[in-house]
């Protein structure tokens, strides 16, 4: 069973950006940089499309995304291109508080979307991969405790 009218990359990015903005403001983080990262994180999918988890290898996906992002950013002025490329690289490396927050929100938004699909009548059995993937990927570092607490409350009602 497939989802009719699934969430678009644009829908996902918009909701994610709003969530990132709120969490950054609450946590006292650099909201502008995090929002740029949230917007850039899936920009390559505007060319290569969106892959469900485990459809292609992470290495193959990274290669395709790098080619696409290089193509997109190649049309921008040099200084802007450098800034955005650095933000995208930071996201991929996932070593900073900002990139870790954006990664967590990315996964968390997937679970919220799955919950919406479930409320539309789709069986949780076809959505289980989204819940499991999200639950496994959201970390618990101190800075992201607010996300962890929200995640725990969200999954408390789910039989995983």
C-alpha positions as protocol buffer text, in pm:
chain_id: "A"
residue {
  index: 1
  type: UNK
  ca { x: 0 y: 0 z: 0 }
}
residue {
  index: 2
  type: UNK
  ca { x: 138 y: 337 z: -99 }
}
residue {
  index: 3
  type: UNK
  ca { x: 61 y: 674 z: 56 }
}
residue {
  index: 4
  type: UNK
  ca { x: -158 y: 885 z: -170 }
}
residue {
  index: 5
  type: UNK
  ca { x: -36 y: 1244 z: -189 }
}
residue {
  index: 6
  type: UNK
  ca { x: 273 y: 1194 z: 28 }
}
residue {
  index: 7
  type: UNK
  ca { x: 446 y: 1488 z: 192 }
}
residue {
  index: 8
  type: UNK
  ca { x: 660 y: 1677 z: -60 }
}
residue {
  index: 9
  type: UNK
  ca { x: 1020 y: 1774 z: 3 }
}
residue {
  index: 10
  type: UNK
  ca { x: 898 y: 2135 z: 19 }
}
residue {
  index: 11
  type: UNK
  ca { x: 637 y: 2046 z: 284 }
}
residue {
  index: 12
  type: UNK
  ca { x: 899 y: 1859 z: 486 }
}
residue {
  index: 13
  type: UNK
  ca { x: 1151 y: 2142 z: 463 }
}
residue {
  index: 14
  type: UNK
  ca { x: 898 y: 2408 z: 560 }
}
residue {
  index: 15
  type: UNK
  ca { x: 775 y: 2221 z: 867 }
}
residue {
  index: 16
  type: UNK
  ca { x: 1131 y: 2131 z: 961 }
}
residue {
  index: 17
  type: UNK
  ca { x: 1244 y: 2493 z: 928 }
}
residue {
  index: 18
  type: UNK
  ca { x: 965 y: 2608 z: 1159 }
}
residue {
  index: 19
  type: UNK
  ca { x: 1057 y: 2341 z: 1414 }
}
residue {
  index: 20
  type: UNK
  ca { x: 1428 y: 2429 z: 1392 }
}
residue {
  index: 21
  type: UNK
  ca { x: 1346 y: 2797 z: 1441 }
}
residue {
  index: 22
  type: UNK
  ca { x: 1142 y: 2724 z: 1753 }
}
residue {
  index: 23
  type: UNK
  ca { x: 1396 y: 2485 z: 1908 }
}
residue {
  index: 24
  type: UNK
  ca { x: 1688 y: 2719 z: 1833 }
}
residue {
  index: 25
  type: UNK
  ca { x: 1509 y: 3012 z: 1991 }
}
residue {
  index: 26
  type: UNK
  ca { x: 1420 y: 2804 z: 2298 }
}
residue {
  index: 27
  type: UNK
  ca { x: 1775 y: 2666 z: 2329 }
}
residue {
  index: 28
  type: UNK
  ca { x: 1951 y: 2998 z: 2255 }
}
residue {
  index: 29
  type: UNK
  ca { x: 2122 y: 2866 z: 1942 }
}
residue {
  index: 30
  type: UNK
  ca { x: 2207 y: 3048 z: 1618 }
}
residue {
  index: 31
  type: UNK
  ca { x: 1866 y: 3040 z: 1457 }
}
residue {
  index: 32
  type: UNK
  ca { x: 1965 y: 3189 z: 1121 }
}
residue {
  index: 33
  type: UNK
  ca { x: 2244 y: 2937 z: 1058 }
}
residue {
  index: 34
  type: UNK
  ca { x: 2026 y: 2645 z: 1167 }
}
residue {
  index: 35
  type: UNK
  ca { x: 1740 y: 2756 z: 944 }
}
residue {
  index: 36
  type: UNK
  ca { x: 1975 y: 2787 z: 647 }
}
residue {
  index: 37
  type: UNK
  ca { x: 2095 y: 2436 z: 724 }
}
residue {
  index: 38
  type: UNK
  ca { x: 1737 y: 2308 z: 744 }
}
residue {
  index: 39
  type: UNK
  ca { x: 1657 y: 2462 z: 407 }
}
residue {
  index: 40
  type: UNK
  ca { x: 1978 y: 2336 z: 245 }
}
residue {
  index: 41
  type: UNK
  ca { x: 1972 y: 1985 z: 392 }
}
residue {
  index: 42
  type: UNK
  ca { x: 1738 y: 1838 z: 127 }
}
residue {
  index: 43
  type: UNK
  ca { x: 1792 y: 2091 z: -152 }
}
residue {
  index: 44
  type: UNK
  ca { x: 1969 y: 1829 z: -362 }
}
residue {
  index: 45
  type: UNK
  ca { x: 1645 y: 1628 z: -364 }
}
residue {
  index: 46
  type: UNK
  ca { x: 1499 y: 1895 z: -590 }
}
residue {
  index: 47
  type: UNK
  ca { x: 1716 y: 1733 z: -859 }
}
residue {
  index: 48
  type: UNK
  ca { x: 1767 y: 1370 z: -752 }
}
residue {
  index: 49
  type: UNK
  ca { x: 1435 y: 1310 z: -579 }
}
residue {
  index: 50
  type: UNK
  ca { x: 1369 y: 1172 z: -233 }
}
residue {
  index: 51
  type: UNK
  ca { x: 1476 y: 820 z: -142 }
}
residue {
  index: 52
  type: UNK
  ca { x: 1310 y: 623 z: 135 }
}
residue {
  index: 53
  type: UNK
  ca { x: 1553 y: 490 z: 396 }
}
residue {
  index: 54
  type: UNK
  ca { x: 1761 y: 191 z: 275 }
}
residue {
  index: 55
  type: UNK
  ca { x: 1657 y: 219 z: -93 }
}
residue {
  index: 56
  type: UNK
  ca { x: 2011 y: 312 z: -202 }
}
residue {
  index: 57
  type: UNK
  ca { x: 2334 y: 298 z: -5 }
}
residue {
  index: 58
  type: UNK
  ca { x: 2425 y: 601 z: 202 }
}
residue {
  index: 59
  type: UNK
  ca { x: 2746 y: 636 z: 0 }
}
residue {
  index: 60
  type: UNK
  ca { x: 2558 y: 636 z: -331 }
}
residue {
  index: 61
  type: UNK
  ca { x: 2308 y: 887 z: -194 }
}
residue {
  index: 62
  type: UNK
  ca { x: 2590 y: 1112 z: -72 }
}
residue {
  index: 63
  type: UNK
  ca { x: 2754 y: 1106 z: -416 }
}
residue {
  index: 64
  type: UNK
  ca { x: 2427 y: 1193 z: -594 }
}
residue {
  index: 65
  type: UNK
  ca { x: 2347 y: 1467 z: -343 }
}
residue {
  index: 66
  type: UNK
  ca { x: 2697 y: 1617 z: -368 }
}
residue {
  index: 67
  type: UNK
  ca { x: 2673 y: 1635 z: -746 }
}
residue {
  index: 68
  type: UNK
  ca { x: 2327 y: 1795 z: -724 }
}
residue {
  index: 69
  type: UNK
  ca { x: 2418 y: 2048 z: -455 }
}
residue {
  index: 70
  type: UNK
  ca { x: 2734 y: 2144 z: -645 }
}
residue {
  index: 71
  type: UNK
  ca { x: 2519 y: 2204 z: -953 }
}
residue {
  index: 72
  type: UNK
  ca { x: 2265 y: 2415 z: -762 }
}
residue {
  index: 73
  type: UNK
  ca { x: 2520 y: 2619 z: -568 }
}
residue {
  index: 74
  type: UNK
  ca { x: 2730 y: 2665 z: -881 }
}
residue {
  index: 75
  type: UNK
  ca { x: 2478 y: 2923 z: -1001 }
}
residue {
  index: 76
  type: UNK
  ca { x: 2524 y: 3148 z: -697 }
}
residue {
  index: 77
  type: UNK
  ca { x: 2776 y: 3427 z: -636 }
}
residue {
  index: 78
  type: UNK
  ca { x: 3106 y: 3293 z: -500 }
}
residue {
  index: 79
  type: UNK
  ca { x: 3073 y: 3416 z: -140 }
}
residue {
  index: 80
  type: UNK
  ca { x: 2716 y: 3288 z: -107 }
}
residue {
  index: 81
  type: UNK
  ca { x: 2817 y: 2958 z: -266 }
}
residue {
  index: 82
  type: UNK
  ca { x: 3102 y: 2916 z: -16 }
}
residue {
  index: 83
  type: UNK
  ca { x: 2878 y: 2994 z: 281 }
}
residue {
  index: 84
  type: UNK
  ca { x: 2606 y: 2752 z: 173 }
}
residue {
  index: 85
  type: UNK
  ca { x: 2858 y: 2480 z: 83 }
}
residue {
  index: 86
  type: UNK
  ca { x: 3013 y: 2513 z: 429 }
}
residue {
  index: 87
  type: UNK
  ca { x: 2673 y: 2490 z: 596 }
}
residue {
  index: 88
  type: UNK
  ca { x: 2583 y: 2183 z: 389 }
}
residue {
  index: 89
  type: UNK
  ca { x: 2920 y: 2022 z: 470 }
}
residue {
  index: 90
  type: UNK
  ca { x: 2861 y: 2094 z: 840 }
}
residue {
  index: 91
  type: UNK
  ca { x: 2523 y: 1923 z: 813 }
}
residue {
  index: 92
  type: UNK
  ca { x: 2675 y: 1615 z: 647 }
}
residue {
  index: 93
  type: UNK
  ca { x: 2955 y: 1586 z: 905 }
}
residue {
  index: 94
  type: UNK
  ca { x: 2700 y: 1613 z: 1189 }
}
residue {
  index: 95
  type: UNK
  ca { x: 2959 y: 1716 z: 1449 }
}
residue {
  index: 96
  type: UNK
  ca { x: 2822 y: 2050 z: 1570 }
}
residue {
  index: 97
  type: UNK
  ca { x: 2532 y: 2122 z: 1801 }
}
residue {
  index: 98
  type: UNK
  ca { x: 2353 y: 2293 z: 1513 }
}
residue {
  index: 99
  type: UNK
  ca { x: 2392 y: 2003 z: 1271 }
}
residue {
  index: 100
  type: UNK
  ca { x: 2289 y: 1752 z: 1538 }
}
residue {
  index: 101
  type: UNK
  ca { x: 1976 y: 1952 z: 1613 }
}
residue {
  index: 102
  type: UNK
  ca { x: 1886 y: 1974 z: 1243 }
}
residue {
  index: 103
  type: UNK
  ca { x: 1942 y: 1599 z: 1199 }
}
residue {
  index: 104
  type: UNK
  ca { x: 1719 y: 1525 z: 1498 }
}
residue {
  index: 105
  type: UNK
  ca { x: 1445 y: 1756 z: 1376 }
}
residue {
  index: 106
  type: UNK
  ca { x: 1469 y: 1596 z: 1030 }
}
residue {
  index: 107
  type: UNK
  ca { x: 1398 y: 1254 z: 1178 }
}
residue {
  index: 108
  type: UNK
  ca { x: 1142 y: 1384 z: 1423 }
}
residue {
  index: 109
  type: UNK
  ca { x: 943 y: 1555 z: 1148 }
}
residue {
  index: 110
  type: UNK
  ca { x: 924 y: 1217 z: 970 }
}
residue {
  index: 111
  type: UNK
  ca { x: 749 y: 1070 z: 1273 }
}
residue {
  index: 112
  type: UNK
  ca { x: 505 y: 1360 z: 1289 }
}
residue {
  index: 113
  type: UNK
  ca { x: 424 y: 1306 z: 922 }
}
residue {
  index: 114
  type: UNK
  ca { x: 374 y: 934 z: 982 }
}
residue {
  index: 115
  type: UNK
  ca { x: 135 y: 1022 z: 1263 }
}
residue {
  index: 116
  type: UNK
  ca { x: -60 y: 1239 z: 1018 }
}
residue {
  index: 117
  type: UNK
  ca { x: -77 y: 948 z: 771 }
}
residue {
  index: 118
  type: UNK
  ca { x: -199 y: 724 z: 1051 }
}
residue {
  index: 119
  type: UNK
  ca { x: -473 y: 974 z: 1139 }
}
residue {
  index: 120
  type: UNK
  ca { x: -579 y: 962 z: 773 }
}
residue {
  index: 121
  type: UNK
  ca { x: -644 y: 589 z: 805 }
}
residue {
  index: 122
  type: UNK
  ca { x: -319 y: 436 z: 688 }
}
residue {
  index: 123
  type: UNK
  ca { x: -229 y: 130 z: 897 }
}
residue {
  index: 124
  type: UNK
  ca { x: 57 y: 175 z: 1141 }
}
residue {
  index: 125
  type: UNK
  ca { x: 215 y: -142 z: 999 }
}
residue {
  index: 126
  type: UNK
  ca { x: 313 y: 42 z: 679 }
}
residue {
  index: 127
  type: UNK
  ca { x: 435 y: 339 z: 884 }
}
residue {
  index: 128
  type: UNK
  ca { x: 642 y: 135 z: 1127 }
}
residue {
  index: 129
  type: UNK
  ca { x: 965 y: 196 z: 932 }
}
residue {
  index: 130
  type: UNK
  ca { x: 923 y: 571 z: 979 }
}
residue {
  index: 131
  type: UNK
  ca { x: 863 y: 537 z: 1352 }
}
residue {
  index: 132
  type: UNK
  ca { x: 1150 y: 292 z: 1400 }
}
residue {
  index: 133
  type: UNK
  ca { x: 1393 y: 494 z: 1188 }
}
residue {
  index: 134
  type: UNK
  ca { x: 1306 y: 810 z: 1379 }
}
residue {
  index: 135
  type: UNK
  ca { x: 1323 y: 652 z: 1721 }
}
residue {
  index: 136
  type: UNK
  ca { x: 1662 y: 495 z: 1650 }
}
residue {
  index: 137
  type: UNK
  ca { x: 1814 y: 808 z: 1498 }
}
residue {
  index: 138
  type: UNK
  ca { x: 1722 y: 1074 z: 1752 }
}
residue {
  index: 139
  type: UNK
  ca { x: 2010 y: 1107 z: 1994 }
}
residue {
  index: 140
  type: UNK
  ca { x: 2006 y: 1207 z: 2357 }
}
residue {
  index: 141
  type: UNK
  ca { x: 2289 y: 1458 z: 2407 }
}
residue {
  index: 142
  type: UNK
  ca { x: 2230 y: 1723 z: 2674 }
}
residue {
  index: 143
  type: UNK
  ca { x: 2170 y: 2008 z: 2431 }
}
residue {
  index: 144
  type: UNK
  ca { x: 1898 y: 1808 z: 2259 }
}
residue {
  index: 145
  type: UNK
  ca { x: 1727 y: 1693 z: 2579 }
}
residue {
  index: 146
  type: UNK
  ca { x: 1415 y: 1889 z: 2487 }
}
residue {
  index: 147
  type: UNK
  ca { x: 1383 y: 1685 z: 2168 }
}
residue {
  index: 148
  type: UNK
  ca { x: 1450 y: 1362 z: 2352 }
}
residue {
  index: 149
  type: UNK
  ca { x: 1180 y: 1437 z: 2607 }
}
residue {
  index: 150
  type: UNK
  ca { x: 934 y: 1522 z: 2332 }
}
residue {
  index: 151
  type: UNK
  ca { x: 1034 y: 1209 z: 2141 }
}
residue {
  index: 152
  type: UNK
  ca { x: 990 y: 990 z: 2448 }
}
residue {
  index: 153
  type: UNK
  ca { x: 644 y: 1131 z: 2514 }
}
residue {
  index: 154
  type: UNK
  ca { x: 551 y: 1081 z: 2148 }
}
residue {
  index: 155
  type: UNK
  ca { x: 668 y: 719 z: 2135 }
}
residue {
  index: 156
  type: UNK
  ca { x: 530 y: 629 z: 2476 }
}
residue {
  index: 157
  type: UNK
  ca { x: 191 y: 578 z: 2315 }
}
residue {
  index: 158
  type: UNK
  ca { x: 331 y: 374 z: 2024 }
}
residue {
  index: 159
  type: UNK
  ca { x: 380 y: 0 z: 2048 }
}
residue {
  index: 160
  type: UNK
  ca { x: 723 y: -43 z: 1892 }
}
